[in-house]
Amino acid sequence: MEEEAVAPAAELEILGECQYAGEPAMVRPSRPTPRHTLQLSNLDDQRFLRFSIKYLYVFAAPAAAPADALRAALARVLVDYYPLAGRLRPSDDDEGKLVVDCNAGGALLAEACLPGLTAAEFLRGRARPHKSWRKLLYRVEAQSFVAVPPLVVQVTRLGCGGMILCTAINHCLCDGIGTAQFLHAWARAARAGDGALDTDDGGAALPAPPFHDRRALRPRCPPRVAFTHPEYNSCGGNGNGNEAPSLLARLLGQPLAPVSLTFTAAHLLRLKRQCAPSLKCTSFEALAAHVWRAWVRALDPPGALRVKLLFSVNVRRRVKPELPRGYYGNGFVLGCAESTAAQLTSPSSSPTAARYGVRLVQEAKECVDDDYVRSMVDLLEERRGARPDLAASLVISAWTRLGLEDLDFGAGTAAHMGPLTSEIYCVFLPVVGDPDGTTVLVSVPQAAAERFQQCCLGFLKDTDVDAKLLS
């Protein structure tokens, strides 16, 4: 492999401050919407989902949409997606739970300009998020997460005429599938202008409208927890649990460095071929197992420590009956693969090791059926405030295959799509212009960042794959 392929990816610090045109506006639905209290499911109302999913889009000047068109389209789309214009609050009847007051309070839209930055400059340094990017999303002064509007948007005009669009969508109201559904509905409304929204631009029927009722995932009475659910159980090496907290403390107790790696279709095929012919697998399964092994090797925990991989599994078609078309709550549970560190990482480069990790991921997916989902919903009913076991776990959130990178408000698609920040959980991102590629973004301790890259890249060193892996 060429030496330059392991060079650090570009990182852009945005200088200067956003200049706001005025106070942010509350964009309310353009027509009357149902007024009621929306009960959240136990999958929605998990403590670890009490945050906002933050997307960042960059549009070059020819693809930038006018502010008035974005604002008017947002008002129209909030008619169907009216809970996003509501407000979260604690339940009056169920202690510790949240509900949504569907009161048409509105989504917050801030408009700003940053004349010292161009889209081209951002694209040259887009590989790894920088903390300075946070200024691209309006900061709501609120006493708690509950007091922040479920949808916050900032549109920032750049010196070149392009724009950056940042959105913060409350995770308690929807998952990645739901955010993609909303963003594309907003884009369709912008493209249609004041016209009808009965068909998409190509004349095909629109996706199912959002279905907001969460009762399909209500707990059983009495609750019946039929599985151990290791995704919520503590783990520890040698049975004493002492090493597991130290691994999490290592992640949180020292400076972190974001690592961004783009795997092309050729790279993913190479990973899958490591398992062939005895084991067939998807690109996600191969890449998730590969990144998990690399992460564990880079952090180098005790060999006896039990390490976990947590990842979202879409349950919309796994439950019986299936969730309604357009279901707009969180429709996922966490799959959990588990192994000792030694078993997962040794021998690190053999096909046997690759198959072992992939099979663990597959088994974690296969166990998620209707019984498992119902058991998890019941567990969350019995153990209010339960949180995933993060002591020695890598968490992967896949933003691929949702169409997030194809957002088009009428003048062209985005030149960049990604998260606003990089965290200790790992994100699989779509690659603009490469539908079969995946970018892996995760923050690791600075001291382990170079080793993590090497562990991820090692499978290419004896191949003739000539595409670059690093962004």
Stockholm file with secondary structure:
# STOCKHOLM 1.0

chainA/1-471         MEEEAVAPAAELEILGECQYAGEPAMVRPSRPTPRHTLQLSNLDDQRFLRFSIKYLYVFAAPAAAPADALRAALARVLVDYYPLAGRLRPSDDDEGKLVVDCNAGGALLAEACLPGLTAAEFLRGRARPHKSWRKLLYRVEAQSFVAVPPLVVQVTRLGCGGMILCTAINHCLCDGIGTAQFLHAWARAARAGDGALDTDDGGAALPAPPFHDRRALRPRCPPRVAFTHPEYNSCGGNGNGNEAPSLLARLLGQPLAPVSLTFTAAHLLRLKRQCAPSLKCTSFEALAAHVWRAWVRALDPPGALRVKLLFSVNVRRRVKPELPRGYYGNGFVLGCAESTAAQLTSPSSSPTAARYGVRLVQEAKECVDDDYVRSMVDLLEERRGARPDLAASLVISAWTRLGLEDLDFGAGTAAHMGPLTSEIYCVFLPVVGDPDGTTVLVSVPQAAAERFQQCCLGFLKDTDVDAKLLS
#=GR chainA/1-471 SS CCGGGGSCCCBCCCCSCCEESSSCEEECCSSCCCCEEEECCTTTTCGGGCSEEEEEEEECGGGCCCHHHHHHHHHHHHHHTGGGGSEEEECSSSTTCEEEEECCCCEEEEEEEETTCCHHHHHHTCSBCCGGGGGGSCCCCCSSGGGSCSEEEEEEEETTSCEEEEEEEETTTCCHHHHHHHHHHHHHHHHHTTSCCSBCTTSCBCCCCCBCCCGGGCCCSSCCCCSCCGGGSCCCGGGTCSHHHHHHHHHHSSCEEEEEEEECHHHHHHHHHTTTTTCCCCHHHHHHHHHHHHHHHHHCCCTTCEEEEEEEEECTTTSSSCCCTTBCSCCEEEEEEEEEHHHHHSSTTSHHHHHHHHHHHHHHHHTCSHHHHHHHHHHHHHSTTCCCCCTTEEEEEECTTSCGGGCBSSSCBCSEEEESSCCSSEEEEEETTEEEEEEEEEEEEHHHHHHHHHHHHGGGTTSCCCSCCBC
#=GC SS_cons         CCGGGGSCCCBCCCCSCCEESSSCEEECCSSCCCCEEEECCTTTTCGGGCSEEEEEEEECGGGCCCHHHHHHHHHHHHHHTGGGGSEEEECSSSTTCEEEEECCCCEEEEEEEETTCCHHHHHHTCSBCCGGGGGGSCCCCCSSGGGSCSEEEEEEEETTSCEEEEEEEETTTCCHHHHHHHHHHHHHHHHHTTSCCSBCTTSCBCCCCCBCCCGGGCCCSSCCCCSCCGGGSCCCGGGTCSHHHHHHHHHHSSCEEEEEEEECHHHHHHHHHTTTTTCCCCHHHHHHHHHHHHHHHHHCCCTTCEEEEEEEEECTTTSSSCCCTTBCSCCEEEEEEEEEHHHHHSSTTSHHHHHHHHHHHHHHHHTCSHHHHHHHHHHHHHSTTCCCCCTTEEEEEECTTSCGGGCBSSSCBCSEEEESSCCSSEEEEEETTEEEEEEEEEEEEHHHHHHHHHHHHGGGTTSCCCSCCBC
//
